[in-house]
């Protein structure tokens, strides 16, 4: 997440996310052009994203968007 974060694009943005990736749960906060990441759930997140293990393959480029859609 940090590798793809673009501080300039986050200008004026405040958001809180919870990511559930299989058994792993992370939370992210964006504020003042900064990204903070932590382990565990985030009560009252603005958005919760839940995915299985295939998300890692998609984010790393190992799995194309077309293949991800075909897998469901």
PDB file of N, CA, C and O in Angstrom:
ATOM      1  N   UNK A   1       0.810  -1.186   0.000  1.00  0.00           N
ATOM      2  CA  UNK A   1       0.000   0.000   0.000  1.00  0.00           C
ATOM      3  C   UNK A   1       0.861   1.260   0.000  1.00  0.00           C
ATOM      4  O   UNK A   1       0.585   2.220  -0.720  1.00  0.00           O
ATOM      5  N   UNK A   2       1.887   1.236   0.806  1.00  0.00           N
ATOM      6  CA  UNK A   2       2.748   2.418   0.862  1.00  0.00           C
ATOM      7  C   UNK A   2       3.452   2.669  -0.460  1.00  0.00           C
ATOM      8  O   UNK A   2       3.677   3.819  -0.837  1.00  0.00           O
ATOM      9  N   UNK A   3       3.798   1.605  -1.162  1.00  0.00           N
ATOM     10  CA  UNK A   3       4.522   1.758  -2.424  1.00  0.00           C
ATOM     11  C   UNK A   3       3.689   2.462  -3.486  1.00  0.00           C
ATOM     12  O   UNK A   3       4.244   3.153  -4.340  1.00  0.00           O
ATOM     13  N   UNK A   4       2.388   2.305  -3.453  1.00  0.00           N
ATOM     14  CA  UNK A   4       1.537   2.918  -4.472  1.00  0.00           C
ATOM     15  C   UNK A   4       0.831   4.184  -3.985  1.00  0.00           C
ATOM     16  O   UNK A   4       0.092   4.805  -4.749  1.00  0.00           O
ATOM     17  N   UNK A   5       1.046   4.571  -2.735  1.00  0.00           N
ATOM     18  CA  UNK A   5       0.405   5.769  -2.184  1.00  0.00           C
ATOM     19  C   UNK A   5       0.989   7.023  -2.817  1.00  0.00           C
ATOM     20  O   UNK A   5       2.206   7.145  -2.956  1.00  0.00           O
ATOM     21  N   UNK A   6       0.120   7.956  -3.199  1.00  0.00           N
ATOM     22  CA  UNK A   6       0.550   9.201  -3.831  1.00  0.00           C
ATOM     23  C   UNK A   6       0.117  10.375  -2.957  1.00  0.00           C
ATOM     24  O   UNK A   6      -1.033  10.806  -3.038  1.00  0.00           O
ATOM     25  N   UNK A   7       1.009  10.897  -2.129  1.00  0.00           N
ATOM     26  CA  UNK A   7       0.649  11.970  -1.198  1.00  0.00           C
ATOM     27  C   UNK A   7      -0.009  13.174  -1.863  1.00  0.00           C
ATOM     28  O   UNK A   7      -0.948  13.744  -1.306  1.00  0.00           O
ATOM     29  N   UNK A   8       0.461  13.569  -3.035  1.00  0.00           N
ATOM     30  CA  UNK A   8      -0.122  14.744  -3.700  1.00  0.00           C
ATOM     31  C   UNK A   8      -1.586  14.512  -4.050  1.00  0.00           C
ATOM     32  O   UNK A   8      -2.396  15.437  -3.985  1.00  0.00           O
ATOM     33  N   UNK A   9      -1.925  13.292  -4.419  1.00  0.00           N
ATOM     34  CA  UNK A   9      -3.312  12.969  -4.766  1.00  0.00           C
ATOM     35  C   UNK A   9      -4.203  12.921  -3.524  1.00  0.00           C
ATOM     36  O   UNK A   9      -5.427  12.986  -3.639  1.00  0.00           O
ATOM     37  N   UNK A  10      -3.603  12.809  -2.349  1.00  0.00           N
ATOM     38  CA  UNK A  10      -4.373  12.720  -1.105  1.00  0.00           C
ATOM     39  C   UNK A  10      -4.541  14.081  -0.427  1.00  0.00           C
ATOM     40  O   UNK A  10      -4.980  14.154   0.720  1.00  0.00           O
ATOM     41  N   UNK A  11      -4.197  15.136  -1.123  1.00  0.00           N
ATOM     42  CA  UNK A  11      -4.317  16.484  -0.553  1.00  0.00           C
ATOM     43  C   UNK A  11      -5.755  16.747  -0.130  1.00  0.00           C
ATOM     44  O   UNK A  11      -6.682  16.599  -0.927  1.00  0.00           O
ATOM     45  N   UNK A  12      -5.934  17.133   1.109  1.00  0.00           N
ATOM     46  CA  UNK A  12      -7.259  17.453   1.632  1.00  0.00           C
ATOM     47  C   UNK A  12      -8.125  16.245   1.934  1.00  0.00           C
ATOM     48  O   UNK A  12      -9.285  16.397   2.317  1.00  0.00           O
ATOM     49  N   UNK A  13      -7.592  15.067   1.771  1.00  0.00           N
ATOM     50  CA  UNK A  13      -8.374  13.843   1.966  1.00  0.00           C
ATOM     51  C   UNK A  13      -8.211  13.317   3.384  1.00  0.00           C
ATOM     52  O   UNK A  13      -7.115  13.332   3.945  1.00  0.00           O
ATOM     53  N   UNK A  14      -9.312  12.854   3.949  1.00  0.00           N
ATOM     54  CA  UNK A  14      -9.307  12.146   5.226  1.00  0.00           C
ATOM     55  C   UNK A  14     -10.173  10.915   5.024  1.00  0.00           C
ATOM     56  O   UNK A  14     -11.350  11.021   4.678  1.00  0.00           O
ATOM     57  N   UNK A  15      -9.586   9.750   5.241  1.00  0.00           N
ATOM     58  CA  UNK A  15     -10.325   8.506   5.051  1.00  0.00           C
ATOM     59  C   UNK A  15      -9.731   7.423   5.929  1.00  0.00           C
ATOM     60  O   UNK A  15      -8.552   7.453   6.282  1.00  0.00           O
ATOM     61  N   UNK A  16     -10.584   6.462   6.273  1.00  0.00           N
ATOM     62  CA  UNK A  16     -10.147   5.325   7.085  1.00  0.00           C
ATOM     63  C   UNK A  16     -10.709   4.055   6.460  1.00  0.00           C
ATOM     64  O   UNK A  16     -11.904   3.967   6.178  1.00  0.00           O
ATOM     65  N   UNK A  17      -9.841   3.077   6.246  1.00  0.00           N
ATOM     66  CA  UNK A  17     -10.224   1.834   5.588  1.00  0.00           C
ATOM     67  C   UNK A  17      -9.842   0.631   6.435  1.00  0.00           C
ATOM     68  O   UNK A  17      -8.848   0.655   7.161  1.00  0.00           O
ATOM     69  N   UNK A  18     -10.638  -0.411   6.332  1.00  0.00           N
ATOM     70  CA  UNK A  18     -10.287  -1.697   6.916  1.00  0.00           C
ATOM     71  C   UNK A  18     -10.181  -2.695   5.773  1.00  0.00           C
ATOM     72  O   UNK A  18     -11.082  -2.796   4.940  1.00  0.00           O
ATOM     73  N   UNK A  19      -9.082  -3.426   5.739  1.00  0.00           N
ATOM     74  CA  UNK A  19      -8.859  -4.429   4.698  1.00  0.00           C
ATOM     75  C   UNK A  19      -8.858  -5.805   5.343  1.00  0.00           C
ATOM     76  O   UNK A  19      -8.089  -6.065   6.269  1.00  0.00           O
ATOM     77  N   UNK A  20      -9.712  -6.677   4.856  1.00  0.00           N
ATOM     78  CA  UNK A  20      -9.769  -8.063   5.326  1.00  0.00           C
ATOM     79  C   UNK A  20      -9.304  -8.941   4.176  1.00  0.00           C
ATOM     80  O   UNK A  20     -10.030  -9.147   3.203  1.00  0.00           O
ATOM     81  N   UNK A  21      -8.099  -9.452   4.297  1.00  0.00           N
ATOM     82  CA  UNK A  21      -7.477 -10.245   3.241  1.00  0.00           C
ATOM     83  C   UNK A  21      -7.283 -11.664   3.766  1.00  0.00           C
ATOM     84  O   UNK A  21      -6.229 -11.990   4.312  1.00  0.00           O
ATOM     85  N   UNK A  22      -8.289 -12.495   3.601  1.00  0.00           N
ATOM     86  CA  UNK A  22      -8.243 -13.823   4.196  1.00  0.00           C
ATOM     87  C   UNK A  22      -8.247 -13.688   5.705  1.00  0.00           C
ATOM     88  O   UNK A  22      -9.134 -13.043   6.265  1.00  0.00           O
ATOM     89  N   UNK A  23      -7.273 -14.284   6.372  1.00  0.00           N
ATOM     90  CA  UNK A  23      -7.168 -14.198   7.831  1.00  0.00           C
ATOM     91  C   UNK A  23      -6.476 -12.929   8.311  1.00  0.00           C
ATOM     92  O   UNK A  23      -6.437 -12.665   9.513  1.00  0.00           O
ATOM     93  N   UNK A  24      -5.933 -12.145   7.397  1.00  0.00           N
ATOM     94  CA  UNK A  24      -5.210 -10.930   7.753  1.00  0.00           C
ATOM     95  C   UNK A  24      -6.150  -9.733   7.725  1.00  0.00           C
ATOM     96  O   UNK A  24      -6.880  -9.528   6.755  1.00  0.00           O
ATOM     97  N   UNK A  25      -6.126  -8.942   8.798  1.00  0.00           N
ATOM     98  CA  UNK A  25      -6.933  -7.718   8.871  1.00  0.00           C
ATOM     99  C   UNK A  25      -5.994  -6.542   9.128  1.00  0.00           C
ATOM    100  O   UNK A  25      -5.220  -6.546  10.085  1.00  0.00           O
ATOM    101  N   UNK A  26      -6.076  -5.546   8.263  1.00  0.00           N
ATOM    102  CA  UNK A  26      -5.266  -4.333   8.357  1.00  0.00           C
ATOM    103  C   UNK A  26      -6.176  -3.124   8.331  1.00  0.00           C
ATOM    104  O   UNK A  26      -7.320  -3.206   7.883  1.00  0.00           O
ATOM    105  N   UNK A  27      -5.671  -2.015   8.805  1.00  0.00           N
ATOM    106  CA  UNK A  27      -6.402  -0.768   8.619  1.00  0.00           C
ATOM    107  C   UNK A  27      -5.458   0.310   8.112  1.00  0.00           C
ATOM    108  O   UNK A  27      -4.261   0.307   8.400  1.00  0.00           O
ATOM    109  N   UNK A  28      -6.031   1.229   7.352  1.00  0.00           N
ATOM    110  CA  UNK A  28      -5.277   2.323   6.759  1.00  0.00           C
ATOM    111  C   UNK A  28      -6.002   3.625   7.060  1.00  0.00           C
ATOM    112  O   UNK A  28      -7.231   3.692   7.038  1.00  0.00           O
ATOM    113  N   UNK A  29      -5.233   4.637   7.335  1.00  0.00           N
ATOM    114  CA  UNK A  29      -5.783   5.985   7.521  1.00  0.00           C
ATOM    115  C   UNK A  29      -5.013   6.940   6.623  1.00  0.00           C
ATOM    116  O   UNK A  29      -3.787   6.879   6.521  1.00  0.00           O
ATOM    117  N   UNK A  30      -5.756   7.814   5.983  1.00  0.00           N
ATOM    118  CA  UNK A  30      -5.158   8.853   5.145  1.00  0.00           C
ATOM    119  C   UNK A  30      -5.578  10.189   5.725  1.00  0.00           C
ATOM    120  O   UNK A  30      -6.767  10.452   5.905  1.00  0.00           O
ATOM    121  N   UNK A  31      -4.590  11.037   6.019  1.00  0.00           N
ATOM    122  CA  UNK A  31      -4.859  12.379   6.535  1.00  0.00           C
ATOM    123  C   UNK A  31      -3.626  13.241   6.310  1.00  0.00           C
ATOM    124  O   UNK A  31      -2.498  12.787   6.497  1.00  0.00           O
ATOM    125  N   UNK A  32      -3.845  14.473   5.912  1.00  0.00           N
ATOM    126  CA  UNK A  32      -2.743  15.418   5.719  1.00  0.00           C
ATOM    127  C   UNK A  32      -1.663  14.861   4.791  1.00  0.00           C
ATOM    128  O   UNK A  32      -0.470  14.979   5.071  1.00  0.00           O
ATOM    129  N   UNK A  33      -2.092  14.257   3.694  1.00  0.00           N
ATOM    130  CA  UNK A  33      -1.180  13.687   2.688  1.00  0.00           C
ATOM    131  C   UNK A  33      -0.301  12.563   3.240  1.00  0.00           C
ATOM    132  O   UNK A  33       0.746  12.255   2.671  1.00  0.00           O
ATOM    133  N   UNK A  34      -0.723  11.956   4.340  1.00  0.00           N
ATOM    134  CA  UNK A  34       0.062  10.874   4.942  1.00  0.00           C
ATOM    135  C   UNK A  34      -0.787   9.611   5.040  1.00  0.00           C
ATOM    136  O   UNK A  34      -1.999   9.669   5.246  1.00  0.00           O
ATOM    137  N   UNK A  35      -0.126   8.481   4.890  1.00  0.00           N
ATOM    138  CA  UNK A  35      -0.763   7.175   5.015  1.00  0.00           C
ATOM    139  C   UNK A  35      -0.184   6.477   6.235  1.00  0.00           C
ATOM    140  O   UNK A  35       1.035   6.374   6.379  1.00  0.00           O
ATOM    141  N   UNK A  36      -1.058   5.997   7.114  1.00  0.00           N
ATOM    142  CA  UNK A  36      -0.614   5.162   8.219  1.00  0.00           C
ATOM    143  C   UNK A  36      -1.322   3.820   8.088  1.00  0.00           C
ATOM    144  O   UNK A  36      -2.502   3.753   7.744  1.00  0.00           O
ATOM    145  N   UNK A  37      -0.585   2.763   8.367  1.00  0.00           N
ATOM    146  CA  UNK A  37      -1.092   1.407   8.242  1.00  0.00           C
ATOM    147  C   UNK A  37      -0.881   0.708   9.574  1.00  0.00           C
ATOM    148  O   UNK A  37       0.166   0.858  10.203  1.00  0.00           O
ATOM    149  N   UNK A  38      -1.884  -0.060  10.004  1.00  0.00           N
ATOM    150  CA  UNK A  38      -1.759  -0.801  11.251  1.00  0.00           C
ATOM    151  C   UNK A  38      -2.435  -2.152  11.146  1.00  0.00           C
ATOM    152  O   UNK A  38      -3.230  -2.404  10.241  1.00  0.00           O
ATOM    153  N   UNK A  39      -2.103  -3.005  12.082  1.00  0.00           N
ATOM    154  CA  UNK A  39      -2.704  -4.335  12.132  1.00  0.00           C
ATOM    155  C   UNK A  39      -4.019  -4.278  12.894  1.00  0.00           C
ATOM    156  O   UNK A  39      -4.185  -3.481  13.816  1.00  0.00           O
ATOM    157  N   UNK A  40      -4.943  -5.131  12.496  1.00  0.00           N
ATOM    158  CA  UNK A  40      -6.200  -5.270  13.220  1.00  0.00           C
ATOM    159  C   UNK A  40      -7.331  -4.453  12.626  1.00  0.00           C
ATOM    160  O   UNK A  40      -7.128  -3.652  11.713  1.00  0.00           O
ATOM    161  N   UNK A  41      -8.535  -4.670  13.161  1.00  0.00           N
ATOM    162  CA  UNK A  41      -9.722  -3.988  12.647  1.00  0.00           C
ATOM    163  C   UNK A  41      -9.732  -2.502  12.991  1.00  0.00           C
ATOM    164  O   UNK A  41      -8.978  -2.038  13.847  1.00  0.00           O
ATOM    165  N   UNK A  42     -10.600  -1.772  12.307  1.00  0.00           N
ATOM    166  CA  UNK A  42     -10.759  -0.341  12.540  1.00  0.00           C
ATOM    167  C   UNK A  42     -12.248  -0.041  12.704  1.00  0.00           C
ATOM    168  O   UNK A  42     -12.967   0.080  11.712  1.00  0.00           O
ATOM    169  N   UNK A  43     -12.713   0.080  13.937  1.00  0.00           N
ATOM    170  CA  UNK A  43     -14.124   0.408  14.142  1.00  0.00           C
ATOM    171  C   UNK A  43     -14.480   1.725  13.434  1.00  0.00           C
ATOM    172  O   UNK A  43     -13.693   2.671  13.439  1.00  0.00           O
ATOM    173  N   UNK A  44     -15.628   1.770  12.851  1.00  0.00           N
ATOM    174  CA  UNK A  44     -16.150   2.966  12.170  1.00  0.00           C
ATOM    175  C   UNK A  44     -15.332   3.362  10.944  1.00  0.00           C
ATOM    176  O   UNK A  44     -15.230   4.547  10.624  1.00  0.00           O
ATOM    177  N   UNK A  45     -14.753   2.385  10.259  1.00  0.00           N
ATOM    178  CA  UNK A  45     -14.022   2.671   9.017  1.00  0.00           C
ATOM    179  C   UNK A  45     -14.979   3.267   7.985  1.00  0.00           C
ATOM    180  O   UNK A  45     -16.166   2.938   7.969  1.00  0.00           O
ATOM    181  N   UNK A  46     -14.466   4.130   7.139  1.00  0.00           N
ATOM    182  CA  UNK A  46     -15.276   4.690   6.050  1.00  0.00           C
ATOM    183  C   UNK A  46     -15.624   3.621   5.022  1.00  0.00           C
ATOM    184  O   UNK A  46     -16.681   3.673   4.393  1.00  0.00           O
ATOM    185  N   UNK A  47     -14.737   2.661   4.857  1.00  0.00           N
ATOM    186  CA  UNK A  47     -14.940   1.598   3.881  1.00  0.00           C
ATOM    187  C   UNK A  47     -14.230   0.344   4.371  1.00  0.00           C
ATOM    188  O   UNK A  47     -13.093   0.406   4.839  1.00  0.00           O
ATOM    189  N   UNK A  48     -14.904  -0.791   4.259  1.00  0.00           N
ATOM    190  CA  UNK A  48     -14.296  -2.082   4.572  1.00  0.00           C
ATOM    191  C   UNK A  48     -14.247  -2.898   3.289  1.00  0.00           C
ATOM    192  O   UNK A  48     -15.253  -3.049   2.595  1.00  0.00           O
ATOM    193  N   UNK A  49     -13.067  -3.422   2.984  1.00  0.00           N
ATOM    194  CA  UNK A  49     -12.862  -4.234   1.792  1.00  0.00           C
ATOM    195  C   UNK A  49     -12.497  -5.631   2.258  1.00  0.00           C
ATOM    196  O   UNK A  49     -11.577  -5.810   3.055  1.00  0.00           O
ATOM    197  N   UNK A  50     -13.225  -6.624   1.753  1.00  0.00           N
ATOM    198  CA  UNK A  50     -12.952  -8.004   2.121  1.00  0.00           C
ATOM    199  C   UNK A  50     -12.676  -8.809   0.862  1.00  0.00           C
ATOM    200  O   UNK A  50     -13.430  -8.750  -0.110  1.00  0.00           O
ATOM    201  N   UNK A  51     -11.582  -9.564   0.896  1.00  0.00           N
ATOM    202  CA  UNK A  51     -11.195 -10.351  -0.258  1.00  0.00           C
ATOM    203  C   UNK A  51     -10.483 -11.611   0.201  1.00  0.00           C
ATOM    204  O   UNK A  51     -10.000 -11.705   1.330  1.00  0.00           O
ATOM    205  N   UNK A  52     -10.433 -12.561  -0.693  1.00  0.00           N
ATOM    206  CA  UNK A  52      -9.689 -13.782  -0.430  1.00  0.00           C
ATOM    207  C   UNK A  52      -8.240 -13.615  -0.827  1.00  0.00           C
ATOM    208  O   UNK A  52      -7.801 -12.505  -1.126  1.00  0.00           O
ATOM    209  N   UNK A  53      -7.493 -14.702  -0.833  1.00  0.00           N
ATOM    210  CA  UNK A  53      -6.060 -14.643  -1.126  1.00  0.00           C
ATOM    211  C   UNK A  53      -5.723 -14.168  -2.538  1.00  0.00           C
ATOM    212  O   UNK A  53      -4.590 -13.748  -2.775  1.00  0.00           O
ATOM    213  N   UNK A  54      -6.648 -14.220  -3.468  1.00  0.00           N
ATOM    214  CA  UNK A  54      -6.362 -13.812  -4.843  1.00  0.00           C
ATOM    215  C   UNK A  54      -6.026 -12.321  -4.956  1.00  0.00           C
ATOM    216  O   UNK A  54      -5.385 -11.914  -5.924  1.00  0.00           O
ATOM    217  N   UNK A  55      -6.441 -11.509  -3.998  1.00  0.00           N
ATOM    218  CA  UNK A  55      -6.160 -10.072  -4.078  1.00  0.00           C
ATOM    219  C   UNK A  55      -4.653  -9.811  -4.086  1.00  0.00           C
ATOM    220  O   UNK A  55      -4.185  -8.898  -4.766  1.00  0.00           O
ATOM    221  N   UNK A  56      -3.900 -10.603  -3.340  1.00  0.00           N
ATOM    222  CA  UNK A  56      -2.443 -10.434  -3.324  1.00  0.00           C
ATOM    223  C   UNK A  56      -1.879 -10.671  -4.726  1.00  0.00           C
ATOM    224  O   UNK A  56      -1.007  -9.934  -5.186  1.00  0.00           O
ATOM    225  N   UNK A  57      -2.386 -11.701  -5.395  1.00  0.00           N
ATOM    226  CA  UNK A  57      -1.926 -11.990  -6.747  1.00  0.00           C
ATOM    227  C   UNK A  57      -2.303 -10.863  -7.704  1.00  0.00           C
ATOM    228  O   UNK A  57      -1.523 -10.522  -8.594  1.00  0.00           O
ATOM    229  N   UNK A  58      -3.475 -10.291  -7.532  1.00  0.00           N
ATOM    230  CA  UNK A  58      -3.926  -9.205  -8.401  1.00  0.00           C
ATOM    231  C   UNK A  58      -3.093  -7.948  -8.182  1.00  0.00           C
ATOM    232  O   UNK A  58      -2.667  -7.308  -9.143  1.00  0.00           O
ATOM    233  N   UNK A  59      -2.860  -7.594  -6.917  1.00  0.00           N
ATOM    234  CA  UNK A  59      -2.100  -6.386  -6.609  1.00  0.00           C
ATOM    235  C   UNK A  59      -0.644  -6.497  -7.036  1.00  0.00           C
ATOM    236  O   UNK A  59      -0.025  -5.492  -7.385  1.00  0.00           O
ATOM    237  N   UNK A  60      -0.092  -7.699  -7.013  1.00  0.00           N
ATOM    238  CA  UNK A  60       1.308  -7.885  -7.393  1.00  0.00           C
ATOM    239  C   UNK A  60       1.480  -8.052  -8.900  1.00  0.00           C
ATOM    240  O   UNK A  60       2.610  -8.087  -9.388  1.00  0.00           O
ATOM    241  N   UNK A  61       0.370  -8.155  -9.652  1.00  0.00           N
ATOM    242  CA  UNK A  61       0.445  -8.314 -11.091  1.00  0.00           C
ATOM    243  C   UNK A  61       0.532  -9.754 -11.545  1.00  0.00           C
ATOM    244  O   UNK A  61       0.633 -10.021 -12.742  1.00  0.00           O
ATOM    245  N   UNK A  62       0.494 -10.691 -10.602  1.00  0.00           N
ATOM    246  CA  UNK A  62       0.536 -12.116 -10.954  1.00  0.00           C
ATOM    247  C   UNK A  62      -0.764 -12.582 -11.608  1.00  0.00           C
ATOM    248  O   UNK A  62      -0.780 -13.594 -12.310  1.00  0.00           O
ATOM    249  N   UNK A  63      -1.841 -11.853 -11.382  1.00  0.00           N
ATOM    250  CA  UNK A  63      -3.163 -12.218 -11.882  1.00  0.00           C
ATOM    251  C   UNK A  63      -3.749 -11.022 -12.626  1.00  0.00           C
ATOM    252  O   UNK A  63      -3.841  -9.927 -12.069  1.00  0.00           O
ATOM    253  N   UNK A  64      -4.143 -11.226 -13.875  1.00  0.00           N
ATOM    254  CA  UNK A  64      -4.706 -10.111 -14.651  1.00  0.00           C
ATOM    255  C   UNK A  64      -6.139  -9.833 -14.200  1.00  0.00           C
ATOM    256  O   UNK A  64      -6.774 -10.677 -13.567  1.00  0.00           O
ATOM    257  N   UNK A  65      -6.631  -8.666 -14.524  1.00  0.00           N
ATOM    258  CA  UNK A  65      -8.011  -8.322 -14.188  1.00  0.00           C
ATOM    259  C   UNK A  65      -8.990  -9.296 -14.855  1.00  0.00           C
ATOM    260  O   UNK A  65      -9.972  -9.713 -14.241  1.00  0.00           O
ATOM    261  N   UNK A  66      -8.718  -9.650 -16.100  1.00  0.00           N
ATOM    262  CA  UNK A  66      -9.593 -10.577 -16.810  1.00  0.00           C
ATOM    263  C   UNK A  66      -9.625 -11.953 -16.128  1.00  0.00           C
ATOM    264  O   UNK A  66     -10.686 -12.560 -15.989  1.00  0.00           O
ATOM    265  N   UNK A  67      -8.456 -12.431 -15.708  1.00  0.00           N
ATOM    266  CA  UNK A  67      -8.400 -13.722 -15.027  1.00  0.00           C
ATOM    267  C   UNK A  67      -9.110 -13.647 -13.660  1.00  0.00           C
ATOM    268  O   UNK A  67      -9.788 -14.591 -13.254  1.00  0.00           O
ATOM    269  N   UNK A  68      -8.948 -12.531 -12.968  1.00  0.00           N
ATOM    270  CA  UNK A  68      -9.608 -12.365 -11.668  1.00  0.00           C
ATOM    271  C   UNK A  68     -11.127 -12.399 -11.841  1.00  0.00           C
ATOM    272  O   UNK A  68     -11.829 -13.035 -11.055  1.00  0.00           O
ATOM    273  N   UNK A  69     -11.630 -11.717 -12.866  1.00  0.00           N
ATOM    274  CA  UNK A  69     -13.072 -11.720 -13.113  1.00  0.00           C
ATOM    275  C   UNK A  69     -13.557 -13.124 -13.512  1.00  0.00           C
ATOM    276  O   UNK A  69     -14.643 -13.549 -13.119  1.00  0.00           O
ATOM    277  N   UNK A  70     -12.753 -13.816 -14.280  1.00  0.00           N
ATOM    278  CA  UNK A  70     -13.142 -15.178 -14.703  1.00  0.00           C
ATOM    279  C   UNK A  70     -13.212 -16.129 -13.523  1.00  0.00           C
ATOM    280  O   UNK A  70     -14.019 -17.059 -13.515  1.00  0.00           O
ATOM    281  N   UNK A  71     -12.362 -15.896 -12.518  1.00  0.00           N
ATOM    282  CA  UNK A  71     -12.357 -16.749 -11.318  1.00  0.00           C
ATOM    283  C   UNK A  71     -13.506 -16.420 -10.373  1.00  0.00           C
ATOM    284  O   UNK A  71     -13.833 -17.206  -9.483  1.00  0.00           O
ATOM    285  N   UNK A  72     -14.112 -15.258 -10.570  1.00  0.00           N
ATOM    286  CA  UNK A  72     -15.232 -14.867  -9.707  1.00  0.00           C
ATOM    287  C   UNK A  72     -14.767 -14.132  -8.513  1.00  0.00           C
ATOM    288  O   UNK A  72     -15.580 -13.729  -7.681  1.00  0.00           O
TER     289      UNK A  72
END
